[in-house]
């Protein structure tokens, strides 16, 4: 009788561990899931920009914030679209963050760099920049 209880306890522990592990993965099994923040990152082959106009699309975007406290952020959300201007010198790395209902669905979000200006306020070639939303 005692042996059955021990086996039952082990089986229960294994099932619970499997359920908890599954809850921490995205639907495609590659990472975390649930509410959280995604990041828009920028890289450039040039000297960097001082003002960025971006569009981010995807379900349930809320609460955009600048990744750098020295940057100014001017966001507008309409439906599943975030249009945002980020003002501040930036060469590479995280530019802004936004909240989503499920970070496990990061591949459902897209970003486009619409315009970028240098510190002299002249438009720069967008082809010198890459914007991405890496998985969490």
FENCORSUL-V274410 format. One record per run of one state. SS is the DSSP state (2 for helix, 1 for strand, 0 for the rest). FROM is the first residue (numbers start at 1). TO is the last residue. If there is no record, write none. Layout:
BEGIN
ss = [SS | SS]
from = [FROM | FROM]
to = [TO | TO]
END
This chain:
BEGIN
ss = [0 | 2 | 0 | 1 | 0 | 1 | 0 | 1 | 0 | 1 | 0 | 1 | 0 | 1 | 0 | 2 | 0 | 1 | 0 | 1 | 0 | 2 | 1 | 0]
from = [1 | 2 | 24 | 36 | 45 | 49 | 58 | 62 | 67 | 72 | 79 | 81 | 91 | 93 | 101 | 103 | 109 | 110 | 118 | 123 | 124 | 126 | 129 | 133]
to = [1 | 23 | 35 | 44 | 48 | 57 | 61 | 66 | 71 | 78 | 80 | 90 | 92 | 100 | 102 | 108 | 109 | 117 | 122 | 123 | 125 | 128 | 132 | 136]
END
